[in-house]
């Protein structure tokens, strides 16, 4: 990135009053950034101008008229390699992605509502206000892929023509052959996209003027992994050579005492898009976080099995700042005692969990983790905002009884695999979410409140008569009754099945939760289907 960008200049302005050493560091970083930009521009000049044309200094046809996430730019360059024979090294591709994502990325507010695709939350059920958008764009790939880019009208029109040229059968598919697809795409969809997803926006202009957020230092992480449970950890982040690149070390544990340790590398794109690979217990995990207001939030998942992952929130240690990130567990039943962990940064002072909840004992305390034994009064109930000293935050629920239970996700997809095929099995992971009735005592009203994820006993059943006749429960895979993790069966034709079909299935997911003498049952649905052969960074 060249120095005319507001983010680099603002960094220098912020650091200058703090002393000569920091000024020297900021100048070195600006020089490094300028060199990286020069390298990227040279790569474009040498590799891209056979097809693209120069439109001015640091401007090229097509390239300069789009804004995308790092994954979006990676997919664009990969498409140039696959479809147009672009020859480029992995290192040069990384340089280009960094340059383009920094210079032509998305502001944080522009990614809201679509980050599930970046974070590989592949069981998300999409819903859009525009029926035309749903039928035109979201019928072949996720709508999030479109929502995570910005173009002027002329570029959206180019995209329509690209689709029709690259996939000529587009006009003959469902939701296209019954209408004048090209007419609708050009005259209705292009104007809608240009208006709702414009190249120029105040959000992007404002974001470019924001100072760089500090990254290096110590961070506290709190997370939750379906099938495994809660965890907390410390993450040390150190800058290394290269623009916005960092070395990581992670040290923590799950609620069952299992250690969580690893080392890795991170890159920050566009000033806030955190991407890291970190090896934990011999497996590489991918971190896709957004950095805002001194916090990281997003998902950490296995790079090669992205359905196995955890929701994470993290905060950087800042002198004089105290912050609560999470309580683990974040609920207690009225009239009982429980051990609660308070995870945060700079924690100091008396922990208070809320009205009607007494801290009986402080088991251990440190600036990032306080473990207490708490007792809830028999008449306590509701959602509390805990505090430690002057810090308030997190959420703590007190309930007298469970009112209902939900299966989360309500609908999921698992995929057969392995058995000599090129793709592994894709598990499905479920949790039981408990809810309590609000002050009115009525179930299903607006003041009901979420208790949290609770232990359950899991099973599957045929979803319908067809699934029962085809014995889907027997063939499609196995559910772990304790963890809610479903492992699908092997890929390929199964000679034991009717017509030698594969091990696909349509299953009802059942959770049974015991709360004292009461038993609660909840159901969801899971489709066990075939492999996904095309699995791009943004689905």
C-alpha positions as CSV (number, residue, x, y, z in Angstrom):
1,X,0.0,0.0,0.0
2,X,1.4,3.4,-1.0
3,X,1.8,6.1,1.6
4,X,-1.1,8.2,0.3
5,X,-3.5,5.8,2.0
6,X,-5.0,7.3,5.1
7,X,-4.4,4.2,7.2
8,X,-0.6,4.4,6.9
9,X,-0.5,8.2,7.5
10,X,-2.7,7.9,10.5
11,X,-0.5,5.3,12.0
12,X,2.5,7.7,11.7
13,X,0.5,10.6,13.2
14,X,-0.6,8.4,16.1
15,X,2.9,7.2,17.0
16,X,5.0,10.3,16.4
17,X,4.5,11.9,19.8
18,X,5.5,8.8,21.7
19,X,9.2,9.0,20.9
20,X,11.9,8.6,18.3
21,X,12.0,4.8,18.5
22,X,8.3,4.4,17.6
23,X,8.6,7.0,14.9
24,X,11.5,5.1,13.4
25,X,9.4,1.9,13.6
26,X,6.4,3.6,11.9
27,X,8.7,5.0,9.1
28,X,10.2,1.5,8.6
29,X,6.7,0.0,8.4
30,X,5.6,2.7,5.9
31,X,8.7,1.9,3.8
32,X,7.9,-1.8,4.0
33,X,4.3,-1.1,3.0
34,X,5.5,1.0,0.0
35,X,7.8,-1.8,-1.1
36,X,5.1,-4.4,-0.9
37,X,2.8,-2.2,-3.0
38,X,5.6,-1.7,-5.5
39,X,6.1,-5.5,-5.7
40,X,2.4,-6.1,-6.2
41,X,2.1,-3.4,-8.9
42,X,5.1,-5.0,-10.7
43,X,3.4,-8.4,-10.6
44,X,0.3,-6.9,-12.2
45,X,2.4,-5.2,-14.9
46,X,4.3,-8.4,-15.7
47,X,1.5,-10.9,-15.4
48,X,-1.9,-9.3,-16.0
49,X,-1.5,-6.7,-18.8
50,X,-1.7,-9.3,-21.5
51,X,-5.5,-9.2,-20.9
52,X,-6.1,-6.1,-18.8
53,X,-5.1,-2.6,-19.8
54,X,-3.5,0.2,-17.9
55,X,-5.9,3.0,-17.1
56,X,-3.6,5.3,-15.2
57,X,-1.2,5.2,-12.3
58,X,-2.1,2.2,-10.1
59,X,-5.3,1.6,-12.2
60,X,-6.1,-1.3,-14.5
61,X,-9.2,-2.3,-16.4
62,X,-11.6,-4.6,-14.5
63,X,-9.1,-5.0,-11.6
64,X,-9.5,-1.5,-10.3
65,X,-13.3,-1.5,-10.5
66,X,-14.1,-4.2,-7.8
67,X,-13.8,-4.5,-4.1
68,X,-13.6,-7.8,-2.3
69,X,-12.6,-9.7,0.8
70,X,-9.2,-11.5,0.8
71,X,-11.0,-14.8,-0.1
72,X,-12.7,-13.0,-2.9
73,X,-9.5,-11.8,-4.4
74,X,-7.9,-15.2,-4.0
75,X,-10.8,-16.8,-5.9
76,X,-10.4,-14.2,-8.7
77,X,-6.7,-14.9,-9.1
78,X,-7.3,-18.7,-9.0
79,X,-9.9,-18.3,-11.7
80,X,-7.4,-16.5,-13.9
81,X,-5.0,-19.4,-13.4
82,X,-7.6,-22.1,-14.1
83,X,-9.6,-20.5,-16.9
84,X,-7.1,-18.2,-18.5
85,X,-3.7,-19.8,-18.0
86,X,-2.2,-17.2,-15.7
87,X,1.2,-18.3,-14.6
88,X,2.0,-17.0,-11.1
89,X,3.9,-18.3,-8.1
90,X,2.2,-18.9,-4.7
91,X,4.3,-16.1,-3.2
92,X,3.3,-13.6,-5.9
93,X,-0.3,-14.6,-5.5
94,X,-0.1,-13.9,-1.7
95,X,1.4,-10.5,-2.4
96,X,-1.4,-9.7,-4.8
97,X,-4.2,-10.8,-2.4
98,X,-2.7,-8.6,0.3
99,X,-2.3,-5.6,-1.9
100,X,-5.8,-5.8,-3.5
101,X,-7.6,-6.6,-0.2
102,X,-5.9,-3.6,1.5
103,X,-6.5,-1.3,-1.4
104,X,-9.9,-2.5,-2.6
105,X,-11.4,-4.4,0.3
106,X,-14.6,-4.0,2.3
107,X,-15.3,-2.0,5.3
108,X,-16.3,-3.9,8.5
109,X,-19.9,-2.8,8.2
110,X,-20.0,-4.0,4.5
111,X,-19.3,-7.6,5.6
112,X,-22.0,-7.7,8.3
113,X,-24.6,-10.3,7.7
114,X,-22.4,-12.3,5.3
115,X,-19.4,-13.3,7.4
116,X,-20.9,-16.8,7.9
117,X,-19.5,-17.7,4.5
118,X,-16.0,-16.5,5.4
119,X,-16.2,-18.3,8.7
120,X,-17.3,-21.5,7.0
121,X,-20.6,-21.7,8.8
122,X,-22.0,-24.0,6.0
123,X,-25.2,-24.9,7.8
124,X,-26.5,-21.3,7.6
125,X,-29.9,-21.0,6.0
126,X,-29.8,-17.9,3.9
127,X,-32.8,-15.5,3.6
128,X,-32.9,-12.3,1.6
129,X,-35.4,-9.5,1.3
130,X,-35.1,-9.5,-2.5
131,X,-36.8,-12.4,-4.1
132,X,-35.2,-11.5,-7.4
133,X,-31.7,-11.7,-5.8
134,X,-32.6,-15.1,-4.3
135,X,-33.7,-16.5,-7.6
136,X,-31.1,-14.9,-9.8
137,X,-27.9,-15.2,-7.6
138,X,-28.5,-17.4,-4.6
139,X,-29.8,-20.4,-6.5
140,X,-26.4,-21.6,-7.7
141,X,-24.0,-20.4,-5.0
142,X,-24.4,-18.6,-1.7
143,X,-25.9,-15.2,-1.7
144,X,-23.0,-14.2,0.6
145,X,-20.5,-14.6,-2.2
146,X,-22.3,-11.8,-4.0
147,X,-22.8,-9.7,-0.8
148,X,-19.1,-9.8,-0.1
149,X,-18.1,-7.8,-3.2
150,X,-18.7,-4.3,-4.6
151,X,-18.9,-3.1,-8.2
152,X,-20.2,-0.3,-10.3
153,X,-23.1,-1.0,-12.7
154,X,-20.8,-1.7,-15.6
155,X,-18.9,-4.4,-13.7
156,X,-22.1,-6.0,-12.5
157,X,-23.1,-6.1,-16.2
158,X,-19.8,-7.7,-17.1
159,X,-20.4,-10.4,-14.4
160,X,-23.8,-11.2,-16.0
161,X,-22.1,-11.7,-19.4
162,X,-19.4,-13.7,-17.8
163,X,-21.9,-16.1,-16.3
164,X,-23.7,-16.7,-19.6
165,X,-20.4,-17.1,-21.5
166,X,-18.8,-19.4,-19.1
167,X,-21.9,-21.5,-18.3
168,X,-24.2,-21.3,-21.4
169,X,-26.8,-23.6,-19.8
170,X,-27.6,-21.0,-17.2
171,X,-30.6,-19.9,-19.2
172,X,-32.0,-23.4,-19.4
173,X,-31.8,-24.2,-15.7
174,X,-34.6,-24.0,-13.1
175,X,-35.6,-20.4,-12.3
176,X,-34.3,-19.3,-15.7
177,X,-35.9,-21.3,-18.5
178,X,-39.4,-20.0,-17.5
179,X,-38.5,-16.4,-18.0
180,X,-36.3,-14.0,-20.1
181,X,-33.3,-14.6,-17.9
182,X,-30.8,-12.3,-19.7
183,X,-33.4,-9.4,-19.9
184,X,-34.1,-9.7,-16.2
185,X,-30.4,-10.0,-15.3
186,X,-29.3,-6.9,-17.2
187,X,-32.3,-4.6,-16.7
188,X,-33.4,-5.5,-13.2
189,X,-30.7,-7.3,-11.3
190,X,-27.7,-5.1,-12.4
191,X,-29.4,-1.9,-11.3
192,X,-30.4,-3.5,-8.0
193,X,-26.8,-4.7,-7.3
194,X,-25.3,-1.4,-8.3
195,X,-27.5,0.3,-5.8
196,X,-27.3,-2.1,-2.9
197,X,-23.6,-3.2,-3.4
198,X,-22.0,-0.1,-4.9
199,X,-18.3,0.4,-5.7
200,X,-18.2,3.8,-4.0
201,X,-19.5,4.0,-0.4
202,X,-19.2,6.3,2.6
203,X,-18.4,3.2,4.8
204,X,-15.3,2.3,2.7
205,X,-14.1,5.9,2.5
206,X,-14.5,6.4,6.2
207,X,-12.8,3.1,7.0
208,X,-9.7,4.0,4.9
209,X,-9.2,7.0,7.2
210,X,-9.2,5.0,10.4
211,X,-5.8,4.5,12.2
212,X,-4.3,1.0,12.2
213,X,-5.5,-1.1,15.2
214,X,-2.7,-2.5,17.4
215,X,-2.3,-6.2,17.0
216,X,1.0,-7.3,18.7
217,X,0.8,-8.3,22.3
218,X,-1.0,-10.7,24.6
219,X,-4.6,-11.7,23.9
220,X,-7.2,-13.6,26.0
221,X,-9.5,-16.0,24.1
222,X,-12.8,-17.5,25.1
223,X,-14.5,-20.0,22.9
224,X,-17.0,-22.8,22.5
225,X,-16.6,-25.8,20.2
226,X,-19.7,-28.0,19.5
227,X,-19.0,-31.6,20.5
228,X,-16.1,-30.5,22.7
229,X,-17.2,-27.7,24.9
230,X,-15.9,-24.4,26.2
231,X,-12.3,-23.3,26.3
232,X,-10.1,-20.3,27.3
233,X,-6.5,-19.5,26.2
234,X,-3.8,-17.0,26.1
235,X,-2.5,-16.0,22.6
236,X,0.9,-14.2,22.2
237,X,1.2,-12.2,19.0
238,X,4.5,-10.9,17.7
239,X,5.3,-9.0,14.5
240,X,7.6,-10.7,12.0
241,X,9.1,-9.5,8.7
242,X,6.5,-8.7,6.1
243,X,3.5,-6.4,6.0
244,X,0.9,-7.1,8.7
245,X,2.4,-10.5,9.4
246,X,2.6,-12.1,12.9
247,X,3.8,-15.1,14.8
248,X,1.3,-16.7,17.2
249,X,1.5,-19.0,20.2
250,X,-1.6,-20.3,22.0
251,X,-1.8,-21.9,25.4
252,X,-5.1,-22.8,27.1
253,X,-7.4,-25.6,28.0
254,X,-10.9,-27.0,27.4
255,X,-13.4,-27.2,30.3
256,X,-12.6,-30.9,30.6
257,X,-9.0,-30.1,31.3
258,X,-7.7,-31.0,27.9
259,X,-4.8,-28.7,26.9
260,X,-5.1,-26.4,23.9
261,X,-1.6,-25.4,22.6
262,X,-0.3,-24.4,19.3
263,X,1.9,-22.1,17.2
264,X,1.2,-20.4,13.9
265,X,1.2,-17.4,11.7
266,X,-1.3,-14.6,11.0
267,X,-1.9,-11.9,8.4
268,X,-4.2,-8.9,8.8
269,X,-5.8,-7.7,5.6
270,X,-7.7,-4.4,5.1
271,X,-6.8,-3.3,8.7
272,X,-9.2,-5.8,10.4
273,X,-9.5,-9.1,8.5
274,X,-7.5,-11.5,10.6
275,X,-6.5,-14.8,8.9
276,X,-4.2,-17.3,10.7
277,X,-3.1,-20.9,10.5
278,X,-2.1,-22.5,13.8
279,X,-1.1,-26.1,14.4
280,X,-2.8,-27.5,17.5
281,X,-2.2,-31.2,18.4
282,X,-0.8,-32.0,15.0
283,X,-3.8,-30.5,13.2
284,X,-3.8,-27.1,11.4
285,X,-6.7,-24.8,12.5
286,X,-7.7,-21.8,10.5
287,X,-8.7,-18.5,12.3
288,X,-11.1,-16.2,10.5
289,X,-11.6,-13.2,12.8
290,X,-12.7,-9.6,12.5
291,X,-10.6,-7.1,14.5
292,X,-12.7,-4.2,15.8
293,X,-12.6,-2.1,19.0
294,X,-9.7,-4.0,20.4
295,X,-11.5,-7.4,20.1
296,X,-11.2,-10.3,17.7
297,X,-14.4,-12.3,17.0
298,X,-15.2,-15.0,14.5
299,X,-14.5,-18.7,14.1
300,X,-11.5,-21.1,14.5
301,X,-11.9,-24.4,12.6
302,X,-9.9,-27.3,11.2
303,X,-8.4,-26.3,7.9
304,X,-9.2,-29.7,6.3
305,X,-12.5,-30.3,8.2
306,X,-14.1,-26.9,8.4
307,X,-17.3,-28.3,10.0
308,X,-15.2,-28.8,13.2
309,X,-14.7,-25.4,14.7
310,X,-15.3,-23.0,17.6
311,X,-16.9,-19.6,18.1
312,X,-14.2,-17.3,19.5
313,X,-14.0,-13.9,21.1
314,X,-10.7,-12.4,22.2
315,X,-9.4,-9.2,23.7
316,X,-5.9,-7.7,23.7
317,X,-4.3,-6.8,27.0
318,X,-4.2,-3.1,27.5
319,X,-2.7,-1.4,30.6
320,X,-5.4,0.0,32.7
321,X,-8.3,-1.6,30.8
322,X,-10.4,-4.3,32.3
323,X,-12.9,-6.3,30.2
324,X,-15.1,-9.4,30.6
325,X,-15.3,-11.7,27.6
326,X,-17.3,-14.6,28.7
327,X,-18.6,-16.7,31.6
328,X,-18.2,-20.5,31.3
329,X,-20.8,-21.8,31.8
330,X,-23.0,-18.8,31.4
331,X,-25.9,-20.0,33.5
332,X,-26.9,-21.5,36.9
333,X,-30.1,-23.1,38.1
334,X,-31.9,-21.4,41.0
335,X,-31.2,-23.0,44.4
336,X,-28.0,-24.7,43.2
337,X,-24.2,-24.2,43.4
338,X,-21.9,-24.3,40.4
339,X,-18.3,-23.5,39.5
340,X,-18.1,-20.6,37.1
341,X,-15.1,-19.2,35.1
342,X,-14.9,-15.6,34.3
343,X,-12.7,-15.0,31.2
344,X,-11.4,-11.6,30.3
345,X,-8.4,-9.1,30.5
346,X,-7.2,-7.0,33.3
347,X,-9.6,-8.6,35.7
348,X,-9.2,-7.2,39.2
349,X,-11.6,-6.7,42.0
350,X,-14.7,-8.4,43.5
351,X,-16.6,-10.7,41.1
352,X,-20.4,-10.1,41.1
353,X,-22.6,-12.4,39.0
354,X,-25.9,-10.7,39.5
355,X,-28.9,-10.3,41.8
356,X,-29.7,-13.4,43.8
357,X,-26.3,-15.0,43.0
358,X,-23.7,-15.2,45.8
359,X,-20.0,-15.8,45.2
360,X,-19.3,-18.4,47.8
361,X,-15.6,-18.9,47.1
362,X,-13.0,-17.5,44.8
363,X,-11.2,-20.6,43.8
364,X,-8.4,-18.9,41.7
365,X,-7.8,-15.6,40.2
366,X,-5.6,-14.0,37.6
367,X,-5.9,-11.0,35.2
368,X,-7.4,-13.2,32.5
369,X,-9.3,-15.9,34.5
370,X,-11.2,-15.9,37.7
371,X,-12.8,-19.2,38.9
372,X,-15.5,-18.9,41.5
373,X,-18.1,-21.1,43.3
374,X,-21.5,-19.5,43.1
375,X,-24.8,-20.2,44.7
376,X,-28.1,-19.0,43.3
377,X,-31.1,-18.2,45.5
378,X,-34.2,-20.3,45.0
379,X,-36.2,-17.3,43.8
380,X,-33.5,-15.8,41.5
381,X,-34.2,-15.7,37.8
382,X,-33.4,-13.7,34.7
383,X,-30.4,-12.5,32.7
384,X,-27.7,-10.8,34.6
385,X,-24.8,-8.5,33.6
386,X,-21.8,-9.7,35.7
387,X,-18.9,-7.4,36.9
388,X,-15.4,-7.7,38.2
389,X,-14.4,-4.5,39.9
390,X,-15.2,-1.7,37.5
391,X,-15.6,-4.0,34.5
392,X,-19.0,-5.1,33.4
393,X,-19.8,-7.5,30.5
394,X,-20.8,-10.9,29.4
395,X,-24.1,-12.5,30.1
396,X,-25.2,-14.8,32.9
397,X,-28.6,-16.5,33.1
398,X,-30.3,-17.8,36.2
399,X,-33.3,-20.1,35.7
400,X,-35.7,-22.0,37.9
401,X,-36.6,-24.5,35.2
402,X,-36.2,-25.2,31.6
403,X,-39.2,-24.3,29.5
404,X,-38.2,-25.7,26.1
405,X,-35.2,-27.0,24.2
406,X,-34.1,-26.4,20.6
407,X,-31.7,-28.4,18.4
408,X,-29.0,-26.2,17.0
409,X,-28.6,-26.1,14.1
410,X,-32.2,-26.9,13.3
411,X,-31.2,-28.1,9.8
412,X,-27.8,-29.5,8.9
413,X,-26.0,-31.2,6.1
414,X,-23.6,-34.1,6.5
415,X,-21.7,-35.7,3.6
416,X,-20.5,-39.2,2.9
417,X,-16.9,-39.5,2.0
418,X,-13.7,-41.4,2.4
419,X,-13.6,-45.1,1.2
420,X,-10.9,-44.3,-1.3
421,X,-12.6,-41.2,-2.6
422,X,-10.8,-37.8,-2.9
423,X,-13.0,-36.1,-0.3
424,X,-13.3,-36.9,3.4
425,X,-16.6,-37.4,5.3
426,X,-18.2,-34.2,6.5
427,X,-19.6,-34.5,10.0
428,X,-22.6,-32.7,11.4
429,X,-22.5,-31.3,15.0
430,X,-25.5,-30.5,17.1
431,X,-26.2,-28.9,20.4
432,X,-29.2,-28.6,22.7
433,X,-30.1,-25.0,23.5
434,X,-32.3,-24.5,26.6
435,X,-34.7,-21.6,27.0
436,X,-36.6,-20.3,30.1
437,X,-40.0,-18.6,30.2
438,X,-39.8,-14.9,31.0
439,X,-41.5,-13.0,33.8
440,X,-45.0,-13.6,32.4
441,X,-44.4,-17.4,32.8
442,X,-45.8,-18.0,29.3
443,X,-43.9,-20.2,26.9
444,X,-42.9,-18.8,23.5
445,X,-43.4,-15.1,24.3
446,X,-41.1,-12.1,23.6
447,X,-39.6,-12.1,27.1
448,X,-38.4,-15.7,27.1
449,X,-34.6,-15.9,27.6
450,X,-31.9,-18.2,26.4
451,X,-30.2,-20.3,29.1
452,X,-27.5,-21.8,27.0
453,X,-26.3,-25.1,25.6
454,X,-27.0,-28.0,28.0
455,X,-26.0,-31.7,28.0
456,X,-28.3,-34.0,26.0
457,X,-28.7,-37.5,24.9
458,X,-28.7,-37.8,21.1
459,X,-30.2,-40.1,18.6
460,X,-31.5,-40.2,15.0
461,X,-34.7,-41.5,13.4
462,X,-36.1,-41.7,9.9
463,X,-37.4,-38.2,8.9
464,X,-40.3,-39.6,6.8
465,X,-41.8,-42.8,5.5
466,X,-39.4,-42.9,2.5
467,X,-36.4,-42.7,4.9
468,X,-37.9,-45.5,7.0
469,X,-38.4,-47.7,4.0
470,X,-34.9,-47.1,2.8
471,X,-33.4,-47.8,6.2
472,X,-31.6,-44.5,6.3
473,X,-30.8,-44.8,10.0
474,X,-29.0,-48.0,9.4
475,X,-27.0,-46.9,6.3
476,X,-26.4,-43.1,6.6
477,X,-24.0,-43.1,9.6
478,X,-23.8,-43.0,13.3
479,X,-24.7,-40.4,16.0
480,X,-22.6,-40.1,19.1
481,X,-25.3,-40.1,21.9
482,X,-23.1,-38.1,24.2
483,X,-21.6,-35.4,22.0
484,X,-24.2,-34.8,19.3
485,X,-21.6,-35.5,16.6
486,X,-22.9,-37.4,13.6
487,X,-20.3,-39.3,11.5
488,X,-21.7,-40.1,8.0
489,X,-21.0,-43.5,6.3
490,X,-18.5,-44.2,3.6
491,X,-18.9,-42.9,0.0
492,X,-19.7,-45.0,-3.0
493,X,-22.4,-47.4,-4.1
494,X,-23.6,-49.8,-1.3
495,X,-24.6,-53.2,-2.6
496,X,-26.6,-53.8,0.6
497,X,-28.9,-50.9,-0.3
498,X,-31.9,-51.0,-2.5
499,X,-30.8,-50.4,-6.1
500,X,-27.2,-50.3,-4.8
501,X,-27.5,-46.6,-4.1
502,X,-25.0,-44.7,-1.9
503,X,-25.3,-44.0,1.8
504,X,-27.3,-40.8,1.6
505,X,-30.2,-40.3,4.0
506,X,-32.9,-38.0,5.4
507,X,-32.8,-38.1,9.2
508,X,-34.6,-36.7,12.2
509,X,-32.1,-35.5,14.9
510,X,-33.4,-36.0,18.4
511,X,-32.2,-34.4,21.6
512,X,-33.4,-35.5,25.1
513,X,-32.6,-33.2,28.0
514,X,-33.2,-34.1,31.6
515,X,-33.9,-31.2,34.1
516,X,-34.7,-32.7,37.5
517,X,-37.7,-34.9,37.0
518,X,-38.7,-33.3,33.7
519,X,-37.6,-34.6,30.3
520,X,-37.5,-32.3,27.3
521,X,-37.4,-33.5,23.7
522,X,-36.4,-31.5,20.6
523,X,-36.0,-32.4,17.0
524,X,-34.1,-31.1,14.0
525,X,-33.4,-32.4,10.5
526,X,-30.2,-33.6,8.8
527,X,-29.6,-34.4,5.2
528,X,-26.8,-36.9,4.6
529,X,-25.8,-36.3,1.0
530,X,-22.9,-36.8,-1.5
531,X,-19.6,-35.1,-1.6
532,X,-19.0,-31.5,-2.4
533,X,-16.6,-31.6,-5.3
534,X,-16.3,-27.8,-5.7
535,X,-15.5,-26.3,-2.3
536,X,-14.1,-22.7,-2.9
537,X,-13.1,-20.3,-0.1
538,X,-16.5,-18.6,-0.4
539,X,-19.1,-21.2,-1.2
